[in-house]
Amino acid sequence: DAKTTQPNSMESNEEEPVHLPCNHSTISGTDYIHWYRQLPSQGPEYVIHGLTSNVNNRMASLAIAEDRKSSTLILHRATLRDAAVYYCILRDGLRAGGFKTIFGAGTRLFVKA
Amino acid sequence: DGGITQSPKYLFRKEGQNVTLSCEQNLNHDAMYWYRQDPGQGLRLIYYSQIVNDFQKGDIAEGYSVSREKKESFPLTVTSAQKNPTAFYLCASGLRSTGELFFGEGSRLTVL
């Protein structure tokens, strides 16, 4: 299973941009990169996903390296409500067992007022 | 409203008892998942199912069992064989593609 590596924690100031990195050096050509975030005592919620091109939505932007071995989740203006654990995972629906969908430990983001 | 529902939200059980956690979705998703989360840790995959009447073990399946008799339902039984069952259990569903996963609110199981 393709794995991802993220820093354990990061800190940001409120209203500043945050760049959360993720390494996935063993990514396959059909793996999509997904990001989820989890608030305390809640289930994770979807943030964004992409394959090769950078993606934007109302919550965040996803920048994917040209070789696809790393990606960065960008929160343009951090708020206190963005303090959460952020998970970067890979999903591939084409390979056998591709639905296995493994989560790592994620990055805990602290936002200072 | 469409979504994924887990019940109960909190559950207490005595050692040696089996307990079943419910997970129901009305999103017409083929794939469903069960994860376990311990305090301060990430999610670990217990079981997953890609289609009705089929399921596969995840990384920590020992002491757990599941069934997938209906597309909408994927119950998880925590058996007495599970040595450390106290945890937060999360159910998720997704399309048979690379789209997003939807999670339930979780069930917190405490063994007394």
gemmi code that builds the backbone of each chain (N, CA, C; Angstrom):
import gemmi

chains = {
    "A": [
        ("ASP", (0.848, -1.191, 0.000), (0.000, 0.000, 0.000), (0.880, 1.237, 0.000)),
        ("ALA", (0.555, 2.170, -0.869), (1.297, 3.414, -0.910), (1.073, 4.160, 0.399)),
        ("LYS", (2.149, 4.694, 0.971), (2.065, 5.360, 2.258), (2.371, 6.838, 2.105)),
        ("THR", (1.930, 7.595, 3.085), (2.204, 9.032, 3.117), (2.937, 9.377, 4.396)),
        ("THR", (3.734, 10.449, 4.353), (4.487, 10.916, 5.516), (4.188, 12.386, 5.729)),
        ("GLN", (3.795, 12.717, 6.959), (3.457, 14.102, 7.297), (4.153, 14.489, 8.600)),
        ("PRO", (4.430, 15.786, 8.780), (4.973, 16.206, 10.089), (3.938, 15.978, 11.183)),
        ("ASN", (4.413, 15.712, 12.384), (3.488, 15.438, 13.487), (2.626, 16.645, 13.819)),
        ("SER", (3.236, 17.828, 13.810), (2.476, 19.019, 14.172), (3.040, 20.243, 13.470)),
        ("MET", (2.190, 21.257, 13.355), (2.598, 22.546, 12.807), (1.821, 23.629, 13.533)),
        ("GLU", (2.373, 24.819, 13.494), (1.753, 25.947, 14.176), (1.607, 27.102, 13.192)),
        ("SER", (0.539, 27.834, 13.347), (0.304, 28.973, 12.466), (-0.336, 30.098, 13.265)),
        ("ASN", (-0.195, 31.298, 12.749), (-0.909, 32.444, 13.325), (-2.217, 32.644, 12.576)),
        ("GLU", (-3.188, 33.120, 13.314), (-4.494, 33.373, 12.715), (-4.365, 34.366, 11.569)),
        ("GLU", (-5.146, 34.117, 10.521), (-5.222, 34.954, 9.334), (-3.970, 34.898, 8.466)),
        ("GLU", (-3.049, 34.010, 8.757), (-1.902, 33.808, 7.884), (-2.084, 32.523, 7.089)),
        ("PRO", (-1.418, 32.407, 5.934), (-1.527, 31.159, 5.164), (-0.783, 30.018, 5.855)),
        ("VAL", (-1.269, 28.829, 5.624), (-0.653, 27.628, 6.175), (-0.384, 26.651, 5.037)),
        ("HIS", (0.816, 26.095, 5.037), (1.191, 25.107, 4.027), (1.485, 23.783, 4.744)),
        ("LEU", (0.648, 22.809, 4.533), (0.808, 21.510, 5.177), (1.391, 20.525, 4.160)),
        ("PRO", (2.605, 20.007, 4.419), (3.237, 19.137, 3.426), (2.893, 17.665, 3.619)),
        ("CYS", (3.028, 16.925, 2.530), (2.820, 15.476, 2.562), (3.745, 14.826, 1.539)),
        ("ASN", (4.472, 13.825, 1.968), (5.327, 13.069, 1.058), (4.689, 11.725, 0.747)),
        ("HIS", (4.699, 11.358, -0.508), (4.156, 10.066, -0.940), (5.022, 9.572, -2.085)),
        ("SER", (6.241, 9.184, -1.744), (7.235, 8.849, -2.764), (6.914, 7.567, -3.528)),
        ("THR", (6.063, 6.692, -2.957), (5.727, 5.435, -3.632), (4.378, 5.501, -4.332)),
        ("ILE", (3.908, 6.691, -4.590), (2.599, 6.866, -5.228), (2.592, 6.199, -6.607)),
        ("SER", (1.461, 5.591, -6.938), (1.344, 4.988, -8.270), (0.606, 5.947, -9.196)),
        ("GLY", (0.610, 5.640, -10.467), (0.028, 6.538, -11.457), (-1.461, 6.749, -11.323)),
        ("THR", (-2.138, 5.811, -10.682), (-3.593, 5.930, -10.557), (-4.041, 6.310, -9.147)),
        ("ASP", (-3.104, 6.636, -8.275), (-3.458, 7.083, -6.914), (-3.903, 8.531, -6.928)),
        ("TYR", (-5.068, 8.795, -6.325), (-5.500, 10.151, -6.086), (-5.029, 10.569, -4.694)),
        ("ILE", (-4.669, 11.823, -4.566), (-4.232, 12.375, -3.284), (-5.433, 13.050, -2.627)),
        ("HIS", (-5.748, 12.595, -1.426), (-6.883, 13.135, -0.686), (-6.398, 13.790, 0.586)),
        ("TRP", (-7.111, 14.829, 1.025), (-6.881, 15.436, 2.326), (-8.185, 15.480, 3.103)),
        ("TYR", (-8.073, 15.117, 4.374), (-9.199, 15.168, 5.302), (-8.730, 15.887, 6.558)),
        ("ARG", (-9.698, 16.416, 7.313), (-9.327, 16.982, 8.599), (-10.307, 16.507, 9.649)),
        ("GLN", (-9.813, 16.448, 10.876), (-10.616, 15.917, 11.970), (-10.555, 16.849, 13.178)),
        ("LEU", (-11.719, 17.289, 13.585), (-11.835, 18.066, 14.817), (-11.989, 17.098, 15.982)),
        ("PRO", (-11.711, 17.529, 17.195), (-11.790, 16.621, 18.356), (-13.158, 15.957, 18.490)),
        ("SER", (-13.127, 14.656, 18.728), (-14.335, 13.856, 18.965), (-15.313, 13.867, 17.786)),
        ("GLN", (-14.826, 14.100, 16.605), (-15.668, 14.045, 15.415), (-15.024, 13.151, 14.369)),
        ("GLY", (-15.817, 12.717, 13.389), (-15.257, 11.985, 12.280), (-14.533, 12.928, 11.339)),
        ("PRO", (-13.557, 12.435, 10.585), (-12.864, 13.276, 9.610), (-13.832, 13.818, 8.564)),
        ("GLU", (-13.500, 14.987, 8.047), (-14.284, 15.545, 6.947), (-13.372, 15.765, 5.751)),
        ("TYR", (-13.936, 15.574, 4.584), (-13.202, 15.741, 3.340), (-12.813, 17.198, 3.152)),
        ("VAL", (-11.586, 17.414, 2.668), (-11.139, 18.776, 2.365), (-10.995, 18.971, 0.859)),
        ("ILE", (-10.183, 18.103, 0.242), (-9.880, 18.304, -1.171), (-9.194, 17.057, -1.706)),
        ("HIS", (-9.216, 16.843, -3.013), (-8.416, 15.784, -3.599), (-8.027, 16.139, -5.027)),
        ("GLY", (-6.962, 15.479, -5.506), (-6.494, 15.743, -6.860), (-5.637, 14.597, -7.369)),
        ("LEU", (-5.345, 14.640, -8.658), (-4.542, 13.584, -9.283), (-3.190, 14.126, -9.735)),
        ("THR", (-3.206, 15.111, -10.625), (-1.956, 15.678, -11.122), (-1.936, 17.199, -11.058)),
        ("SER", (-3.052, 17.795, -11.402), (-3.095, 19.264, -11.445), (-3.447, 19.838, -10.082)),
        ("ASN", (-3.023, 21.065, -9.861), (-3.408, 21.762, -8.630), (-4.917, 21.961, -8.614)),
        ("VAL", (-5.480, 21.944, -7.416), (-6.927, 22.015, -7.257), (-7.264, 23.100, -6.239)),
        ("ASN", (-8.368, 23.756, -6.459), (-8.861, 24.760, -5.517), (-10.321, 24.487, -5.212)),
        ("ASN", (-10.703, 24.683, -3.973), (-12.122, 24.701, -3.624), (-12.322, 25.731, -2.531)),
        ("ARG", (-13.526, 25.772, -2.000), (-13.827, 26.849, -1.044), (-13.065, 26.696, 0.252)),
        ("MET", (-12.600, 25.493, 0.535), (-11.916, 25.263, 1.800), (-10.415, 25.481, 1.703)),
        ("ALA", (-9.819, 25.050, 0.589), (-8.358, 25.033, 0.510), (-7.893, 24.889, -0.932)),
        ("SER", (-6.565, 24.872, -1.076), (-5.934, 24.579, -2.363), (-4.996, 23.397, -2.165)),
        ("LEU", (-4.835, 22.634, -3.219), (-3.930, 21.490, -3.197), (-2.911, 21.687, -4.302)),
        ("ALA", (-1.639, 21.740, -3.897), (-0.557, 21.867, -4.855), (0.159, 20.525, -4.943)),
        ("ILE", (0.256, 19.979, -6.142), (0.848, 18.657, -6.351), (2.145, 18.829, -7.132)),
        ("ALA", (3.209, 18.237, -6.617), (4.501, 18.328, -7.290), (4.431, 17.677, -8.668)),
        ("GLU", (5.305, 18.118, -9.520), (5.278, 17.619, -10.896), (5.516, 16.106, -10.949)),
        ("ASP", (6.372, 15.582, -10.082), (6.621, 14.137, -10.047), (5.616, 13.395, -9.175)),
        ("ARG", (4.706, 14.127, -8.575), (3.620, 13.590, -7.732), (4.112, 12.913, -6.468)),
        ("LYS", (5.347, 13.068, -6.104), (5.849, 12.410, -4.910), (5.620, 13.241, -3.659)),
        ("SER", (5.089, 14.388, -3.816), (4.732, 15.201, -2.656), (3.581, 16.130, -3.024)),
        ("SER", (2.908, 16.611, -2.000), (1.832, 17.567, -2.212), (1.749, 18.493, -1.000)),
        ("THR", (1.052, 19.591, -1.174), (0.912, 20.568, -0.103), (-0.523, 21.058, -0.044)),
        ("LEU", (-1.098, 20.976, 1.131), (-2.422, 21.545, 1.358), (-2.234, 22.986, 1.812)),
        ("ILE", (-2.916, 23.902, 1.185), (-2.765, 25.312, 1.496), (-4.076, 25.865, 2.031)),
        ("LEU", (-4.005, 26.361, 3.263), (-5.132, 27.093, 3.831), (-4.761, 28.562, 3.687)),
        ("HIS", (-5.544, 29.316, 2.967), (-5.118, 30.659, 2.579), (-5.100, 31.649, 3.743)),
        ("ARG", (-6.041, 31.510, 4.644), (-6.083, 32.374, 5.829), (-6.566, 31.539, 6.995)),
        ("ALA", (-5.642, 31.128, 7.824), (-6.003, 30.240, 8.927), (-6.907, 30.940, 9.931)),
        ("THR", (-7.895, 30.223, 10.388), (-8.748, 30.700, 11.474), (-8.641, 29.714, 12.627)),
        ("LEU", (-9.149, 30.124, 13.766), (-9.089, 29.240, 14.939), (-9.858, 27.943, 14.665)),
        ("ARG", (-10.870, 28.022, 13.810), (-11.653, 26.826, 13.500), (-10.903, 25.841, 12.612)),
        ("ASP", (-9.766, 26.260, 12.070), (-8.963, 25.362, 11.247), (-8.035, 24.487, 12.089)),
        ("ALA", (-7.985, 24.734, 13.381), (-7.163, 23.900, 14.266), (-7.747, 22.494, 14.291)),
        ("ALA", (-6.984, 21.536, 13.780), (-7.487, 20.170, 13.623), (-6.306, 19.275, 13.266)),
        ("VAL", (-6.591, 17.981, 13.128), (-5.603, 17.045, 12.589), (-5.899, 16.880, 11.102)),
        ("TYR", (-4.893, 17.058, 10.278), (-5.044, 16.967, 8.830), (-4.371, 15.691, 8.326)),
        ("TYR", (-5.137, 14.918, 7.576), (-4.645, 13.649, 7.049), (-4.488, 13.729, 5.539)),
        ("CYS", (-3.354, 13.260, 5.071), (-3.098, 13.119, 3.643), (-3.125, 11.628, 3.342)),
        ("ILE", (-3.971, 11.177, 2.416), (-4.062, 9.757, 2.107), (-4.102, 9.576, 0.596)),
        ("LEU", (-3.857, 8.349, 0.172), (-3.929, 8.014, -1.247), (-5.072, 7.042, -1.486)),
        ("ARG", (-5.840, 7.262, -2.534), (-6.945, 6.359, -2.882), (-6.819, 5.953, -4.344)),
        ("ASP", (-6.937, 4.648, -4.563), (-6.874, 4.131, -5.930), (-7.956, 3.096, -6.090)),
        ("GLY", (-8.931, 3.359, -6.918), (-10.031, 2.431, -7.110), (-9.795, 1.433, -8.203)),
        ("LEU", (-8.623, 1.442, -8.806), (-8.390, 0.585, -9.961), (-7.598, -0.671, -9.618)),
        ("ARG", (-6.667, -0.526, -8.664), (-5.877, -1.699, -8.324), (-6.658, -2.614, -7.396)),
        ("ALA", (-6.327, -3.892, -7.404), (-6.928, -4.834, -6.459), (-6.581, -4.394, -5.047)),
        ("GLY", (-7.574, -4.338, -4.204), (-7.352, -3.856, -2.850), (-7.232, -2.353, -2.783)),
        ("GLY", (-7.507, -1.695, -3.881), (-7.338, -0.252, -3.906), (-8.255, 0.500, -2.992)),
        ("PHE", (-9.305, -0.158, -2.513), (-10.214, 0.536, -1.619), (-9.754, 0.473, -0.176)),
        ("LYS", (-8.571, -0.072, 0.058), (-8.153, -0.292, 1.426), (-8.046, 1.006, 2.206)),
        ("THR", (-7.606, 2.074, 1.592), (-7.657, 3.433, 2.153), (-7.082, 3.533, 3.561)),
        ("ILE", (-5.785, 3.655, 3.632), (-5.063, 3.710, 4.896), (-4.842, 5.166, 5.301)),
        ("PHE", (-5.127, 5.454, 6.575), (-4.827, 6.766, 7.147), (-3.559, 6.666, 7.986)),
        ("GLY", (-2.728, 7.689, 7.931), (-1.568, 7.758, 8.816), (-1.927, 8.531, 10.077)),
        ("ALA", (-0.922, 9.054, 10.734), (-1.142, 9.769, 11.996), (-1.571, 11.210, 11.766)),
        ("GLY", (-1.300, 11.751, 10.587), (-1.724, 13.108, 10.277), (-0.846, 14.184, 10.902)),
        ("THR", (-1.174, 15.434, 10.594), (-0.491, 16.606, 11.147), (-1.471, 17.376, 12.022)),
        ("ARG", (-1.101, 17.599, 13.251), (-1.941, 18.406, 14.131), (-1.585, 19.864, 13.928)),
        ("LEU", (-2.548, 20.647, 13.485), (-2.332, 22.073, 13.237), (-2.826, 22.883, 14.426)),
        ("PHE", (-1.929, 23.694, 14.973), (-2.275, 24.626, 16.042), (-2.352, 26.028, 15.438)),
        ("VAL", (-3.403, 26.756, 15.755), (-3.573, 28.118, 15.244), (-3.601, 29.074, 16.427)),
        ("LYS", (-2.701, 30.047, 16.392), (-2.602, 31.025, 17.483), (-3.340, 32.293, 17.121)),
        ("ALA", (-4.064, 32.802, 18.083), (-4.807, 34.046, 17.869), (-3.882, 35.263, 17.875)),
    ],
    "B": [
        ("ASP", (-32.227, 13.745, 4.721), (-30.915, 14.176, 4.254), (-30.015, 12.965, 4.056)),
        ("GLY", (-29.153, 13.021, 3.038), (-28.231, 11.917, 2.824), (-27.073, 11.988, 3.774)),
        ("GLY", (-26.611, 10.821, 4.189), (-25.481, 10.812, 5.083), (-25.183, 9.441, 5.624)),
        ("ILE", (-24.316, 9.404, 6.600), (-23.907, 8.157, 7.212), (-24.126, 8.278, 8.714)),
        ("THR", (-24.774, 7.295, 9.277), (-25.211, 7.358, 10.677), (-24.617, 6.213, 11.451)),
        ("GLN", (-23.994, 6.538, 12.572), (-23.472, 5.526, 13.465), (-24.253, 5.557, 14.768)),
        ("SER", (-24.468, 4.371, 15.321), (-25.103, 4.306, 16.636), (-24.619, 3.071, 17.370)),
        ("PRO", (-24.599, 3.108, 18.716), (-24.844, 4.293, 19.519), (-23.637, 5.226, 19.514)),
        ("LYS", (-23.816, 6.433, 20.026), (-22.703, 7.376, 20.070), (-21.752, 7.011, 21.209)),
        ("TYR", (-22.327, 6.577, 22.316), (-21.542, 6.127, 23.470), (-22.044, 4.752, 23.876)),
        ("LEU", (-21.117, 3.901, 24.259), (-21.488, 2.546, 24.646), (-20.529, 2.059, 25.714)),
        ("PHE", (-21.106, 1.471, 26.744), (-20.313, 0.877, 27.809), (-20.584, -0.623, 27.811)),
        ("ARG", (-19.552, -1.375, 28.046), (-19.737, -2.823, 28.065), (-18.816, -3.424, 29.102)),
        ("LYS", (-19.230, -4.554, 29.613), (-18.407, -5.268, 30.575), (-17.445, -6.175, 29.813)),
        ("GLU", (-16.343, -6.472, 30.430), (-15.387, -7.390, 29.816), (-16.051, -8.719, 29.522)),
        ("GLY", (-15.707, -9.313, 28.391), (-16.263, -10.607, 28.036), (-17.544, -10.553, 27.234)),
        ("GLN", (-18.087, -9.363, 27.037), (-19.320, -9.218, 26.274), (-19.011, -8.791, 24.852)),
        ("ASN", (-19.787, -9.341, 23.920), (-19.723, -8.846, 22.552), (-20.611, -7.611, 22.434)),
        ("VAL", (-20.259, -6.717, 21.528), (-21.090, -5.545, 21.282), (-21.074, -5.231, 19.791)),
        ("THR", (-22.210, -4.819, 19.271), (-22.315, -4.502, 17.849), (-22.569, -3.017, 17.651)),
        ("LEU", (-21.755, -2.412, 16.805), (-21.892, -1.007, 16.447), (-22.551, -0.923, 15.074)),
        ("SER", (-23.525, -0.038, 14.977), (-24.282, 0.094, 13.739), (-23.708, 1.191, 12.856)),
        ("CYS", (-23.744, 0.951, 11.540), (-23.368, 1.960, 10.564), (-24.304, 1.847, 9.373)),
        ("GLU", (-25.030, 2.919, 9.088), (-25.999, 2.940, 8.003), (-25.735, 4.162, 7.124)),
        ("GLN", (-25.801, 3.945, 5.796), (-25.635, 5.077, 4.882), (-26.721, 5.050, 3.807)),
        ("ASN", (-27.165, 6.222, 3.429), (-28.170, 6.333, 2.370), (-27.613, 7.126, 1.198)),
        ("LEU", (-26.321, 6.989, 0.974), (-25.631, 7.710, -0.090), (-25.439, 6.854, -1.336)),
        ("ASN", (-25.927, 5.627, -1.288), (-25.782, 4.687, -2.397), (-24.308, 4.360, -2.687)),
        ("HIS", (-23.500, 4.350, -1.650), (-22.085, 4.042, -1.806), (-21.853, 2.536, -1.761)),
        ("ASP", (-20.945, 2.076, -2.614), (-20.595, 0.655, -2.605), (-19.616, 0.312, -1.489)),
        ("ALA", (-18.616, 1.171, -1.288), (-17.548, 0.862, -0.343), (-17.858, 1.403, 1.049)),
        ("MET", (-17.592, 0.584, 2.055), (-17.751, 1.012, 3.448), (-16.554, 0.543, 4.255)),
        ("TYR", (-16.264, 1.285, 5.320), (-15.048, 1.057, 6.098), (-15.320, 1.191, 7.590)),
        ("TRP", (-14.541, 0.458, 8.384), (-14.499, 0.675, 9.823), (-13.063, 0.969, 10.242)),
        ("TYR", (-12.926, 2.061, 11.040), (-11.635, 2.447, 11.576), (-11.719, 2.504, 13.092)),
        ("ARG", (-10.578, 2.313, 13.703), (-10.451, 2.480, 15.146), (-9.486, 3.625, 15.396)),
        ("GLN", (-9.803, 4.439, 16.400), (-8.916, 5.534, 16.765), (-8.714, 5.544, 18.272)),
        ("ASP", (-7.471, 5.489, 18.698), (-7.117, 5.597, 20.100), (-6.700, 7.031, 20.392)),
        ("PRO", (-6.762, 7.441, 21.658), (-6.489, 8.851, 21.998), (-5.166, 9.348, 21.439)),
        ("GLY", (-5.221, 10.475, 20.727), (-4.020, 11.091, 20.188), (-3.397, 10.364, 19.015)),
        ("GLN", (-4.100, 9.357, 18.513), (-3.544, 8.561, 17.413), (-4.341, 8.776, 16.133)),
        ("GLY", (-3.807, 8.243, 15.038), (-4.512, 8.309, 13.767), (-5.537, 7.192, 13.655)),
        ("LEU", (-6.092, 7.047, 12.465), (-7.110, 6.026, 12.217), (-6.450, 4.733, 11.743)),
        ("ARG", (-6.904, 3.620, 12.296), (-6.403, 2.321, 11.848), (-7.568, 1.515, 11.273)),
        ("LEU", (-7.322, 0.904, 10.137), (-8.374, 0.215, 9.399), (-8.652, -1.154, 9.993)),
        ("ILE", (-9.923, -1.433, 10.284), (-10.322, -2.715, 10.860), (-10.807, -3.647, 9.750)),
        ("TYR", (-11.848, -3.235, 9.068), (-12.420, -3.996, 7.960), (-12.901, -3.008, 6.901)),
        ("TYR", (-13.007, -3.507, 5.680), (-13.627, -2.713, 4.640), (-14.380, -3.628, 3.683)),
        ("SER", (-15.338, -3.046, 2.993), (-16.187, -3.795, 2.080), (-16.352, -2.992, 0.804)),
        ("GLN", (-16.158, -3.662, -0.305), (-16.273, -2.990, -1.599), (-17.654, -3.187, -2.222)),
        ("ILE", (-18.350, -4.244, -1.753), (-19.623, -4.569, -2.375), (-20.400, -5.464, -1.414)),
        ("VAL", (-21.674, -5.568, -1.625), (-22.518, -6.396, -0.752), (-22.004, -7.835, -0.744)),
        ("ASN", (-22.071, -8.450, 0.438), (-21.667, -9.839, 0.665), (-20.178, -10.083, 0.467)),
        ("ASP", (-19.411, -9.019, 0.548), (-17.960, -9.161, 0.436), (-17.290, -8.171, 1.366)),
        ("PHE", (-16.251, -8.616, 2.082), (-15.495, -7.705, 2.932), (-14.094, -8.277, 3.121)),
        ("GLN", (-13.163, -7.374, 3.449), (-11.763, -7.768, 3.633), (-11.240, -7.235, 4.954)),
        ("LYS", (-10.275, -7.958, 5.498), (-9.636, -7.519, 6.730), (-8.734, -6.330, 6.449)),
        ("GLY", (-8.733, -5.434, 7.404), (-7.782, -4.335, 7.374), (-6.546, -4.704, 8.169)),
        ("ASP", (-5.929, -3.709, 8.772), (-4.669, -3.957, 9.484), (-4.842, -4.497, 10.899)),
        ("ILE", (-6.026, -4.307, 11.489), (-6.214, -4.717, 12.889), (-7.537, -5.465, 13.064)),
        ("ALA", (-7.789, -6.469, 12.235), (-9.089, -7.152, 12.224), (-9.284, -8.127, 13.383)),
        ("GLU", (-8.233, -8.542, 14.051), (-8.372, -9.558, 15.096), (-9.271, -9.068, 16.231)),
        ("GLY", (-10.255, -9.899, 16.577), (-11.179, -9.550, 17.647), (-12.403, -8.796, 17.171)),
        ("TYR", (-12.518, -8.617, 15.878), (-13.666, -7.921, 15.283), (-14.307, -8.795, 14.212)),
        ("SER", (-15.592, -8.551, 13.958), (-16.248, -9.202, 12.832), (-17.234, -8.221, 12.210)),
        ("VAL", (-17.526, -8.431, 10.930), (-18.449, -7.563, 10.211), (-19.351, -8.405, 9.322)),
        ("SER", (-20.375, -7.768, 8.798), (-21.217, -8.370, 7.776), (-21.632, -7.276, 6.810)),
        ("ARG", (-21.987, -7.681, 5.599), (-22.448, -6.700, 4.608), (-23.572, -7.359, 3.806)),
        ("GLU", (-24.708, -7.500, 4.462), (-25.864, -8.144, 3.836), (-26.670, -7.168, 2.995)),
        ("LYS", (-26.553, -5.895, 3.308), (-27.244, -4.861, 2.544), (-26.250, -3.776, 2.174)),
        ("LYS", (-26.504, -3.113, 1.086), (-25.605, -2.057, 0.632), (-25.532, -0.933, 1.655)),
        ("GLU", (-26.658, -0.684, 2.333), (-26.739, 0.462, 3.227), (-26.097, 0.227, 4.589)),
        ("SER", (-25.825, -1.018, 4.935), (-25.489, -1.333, 6.318), (-24.185, -2.119, 6.430)),
        ("PHE", (-23.377, -1.766, 7.416), (-22.085, -2.440, 7.616), (-21.803, -2.485, 9.120)),
        ("PRO", (-22.490, -3.349, 9.859), (-22.293, -3.392, 11.313), (-20.967, -4.034, 11.712)),
        ("LEU", (-20.428, -3.551, 12.795), (-19.168, -4.054, 13.351), (-19.429, -4.669, 14.718)),
        ("THR", (-18.993, -5.903, 14.913), (-19.097, -6.546, 16.214), (-17.717, -6.587, 16.850)),
        ("VAL", (-17.646, -6.047, 18.040), (-16.423, -6.107, 18.828), (-16.574, -7.319, 19.747)),
        ("THR", (-15.794, -8.316, 19.541), (-15.969, -9.562, 20.293), (-15.137, -9.553, 21.563)),
        ("SER", (-15.394, -10.532, 22.391), (-14.656, -10.646, 23.655), (-13.194, -10.995, 23.407)),
        ("ALA", (-12.873, -11.391, 22.183), (-11.490, -11.721, 21.847), (-10.627, -10.477, 21.623)),
        ("GLN", (-11.267, -9.331, 21.510), (-10.522, -8.085, 21.311), (-9.988, -7.644, 22.680)),
        ("LYS", (-8.672, -7.616, 22.811), (-8.060, -7.421, 24.128), (-8.192, -6.006, 24.667)),
        ("ASN", (-8.165, -5.037, 23.796), (-8.245, -3.632, 24.231), (-9.311, -2.905, 23.420)),
        ("PRO", (-10.577, -3.171, 23.688), (-11.626, -2.646, 22.832), (-11.990, -1.190, 23.080)),
        ("THR", (-11.577, -0.626, 24.186), (-11.927, 0.767, 24.471), (-11.290, 1.666, 23.434)),
        ("ALA", (-12.116, 2.372, 22.668), (-11.614, 3.212, 21.575), (-12.768, 3.979, 20.957)),
        ("PHE", (-12.414, 4.839, 20.025), (-13.373, 5.593, 19.219), (-13.447, 4.898, 17.860)),
        ("TYR", (-14.658, 4.486, 17.462), (-14.819, 3.734, 16.223), (-15.508, 4.605, 15.179)),
        ("LEU", (-14.937, 4.616, 13.998), (-15.445, 5.458, 12.919), (-15.801, 4.613, 11.714)),
        ("CYS", (-16.960, 4.883, 11.158), (-17.423, 4.223, 9.947), (-17.379, 5.233, 8.809)),
        ("ALA", (-17.054, 4.780, 7.619), (-17.008, 5.660, 6.459), (-17.566, 4.939, 5.245)),
        ("SER", (-17.983, 5.715, 4.256), (-18.436, 5.130, 3.000), (-17.925, 5.967, 1.846)),
        ("GLY", (-17.870, 5.348, 0.675), (-17.406, 6.049, -0.510), (-17.833, 5.327, -1.769)),
        ("LEU", (-17.764, 6.020, -2.875), (-18.091, 5.410, -4.161), (-16.972, 4.476, -4.588)),
        ("ARG", (-17.287, 3.562, -5.500), (-16.247, 2.680, -6.045), (-15.448, 3.450, -7.076)),
        ("SER", (-14.839, 4.486, -6.595), (-14.014, 5.317, -7.461), (-13.036, 6.015, -6.533)),
        ("THR", (-12.516, 7.088, -6.965), (-11.528, 7.787, -6.129), (-12.112, 9.031, -5.493)),
        ("GLY", (-13.419, 9.088, -5.386), (-14.067, 10.239, -4.782), (-13.930, 10.272, -3.274)),
        ("GLU", (-14.527, 11.283, -2.685), (-14.346, 11.513, -1.259), (-15.016, 10.446, -0.407)),
        ("LEU", (-14.481, 10.298, 0.787), (-15.073, 9.445, 1.802), (-15.930, 10.296, 2.722)),
        ("PHE", (-17.030, 9.693, 3.154), (-17.907, 10.347, 4.117), (-17.833, 9.557, 5.420)),
        ("PHE", (-17.656, 10.274, 6.528), (-17.532, 9.627, 7.819), (-18.759, 9.876, 8.675)),
        ("GLY", (-19.044, 8.895, 9.527), (-20.048, 9.084, 10.548), (-19.450, 9.868, 11.717)),
        ("GLU", (-20.269, 10.107, 12.718), (-19.815, 10.894, 13.877), (-19.051, 10.058, 14.886)),
        ("GLY", (-19.041, 8.764, 14.678), (-18.251, 7.906, 15.550), (-19.036, 7.316, 16.706)),
        ("SER", (-18.518, 6.197, 17.206), (-19.066, 5.533, 18.396), (-17.926, 5.344, 19.380)),
        ("ARG", (-18.158, 5.824, 20.593), (-17.106, 5.704, 21.601), (-17.455, 4.539, 22.520)),
        ("LEU", (-16.632, 3.514, 22.489), (-16.842, 2.304, 23.281), (-15.904, 2.301, 24.475)),
        ("THR", (-16.481, 2.066, 25.636), (-15.692, 1.959, 26.854), (-15.968, 0.616, 27.505)),
        ("VAL", (-14.930, -0.116, 27.777), (-15.072, -1.404, 28.456), (-14.737, -1.220, 29.922)),
        ("LEU", (-15.690, -1.617, 30.763), (-15.531, -1.411, 32.202), (-14.904, -2.632, 32.873)),
    ],
}
model = gemmi.Model(1)
for chain_id, residues in chains.items():
    chain = gemmi.Chain(chain_id)
    for i, (resn, *xyz) in enumerate(residues, 1):
        res = gemmi.Residue()
        res.name, res.seqid = resn, gemmi.SeqId(i, " ")
        for name, pos in zip(("N", "CA", "C"), xyz):
            atom = gemmi.Atom()
            atom.name, atom.element = name, gemmi.Element(name[0])
            atom.pos, atom.b_iso = gemmi.Position(*pos), 0.0
            res.add_atom(atom)
        chain.add_residue(res)
    model.add_chain(chain)
structure = gemmi.Structure()
structure.add_model(model)
structure.setup_entities()
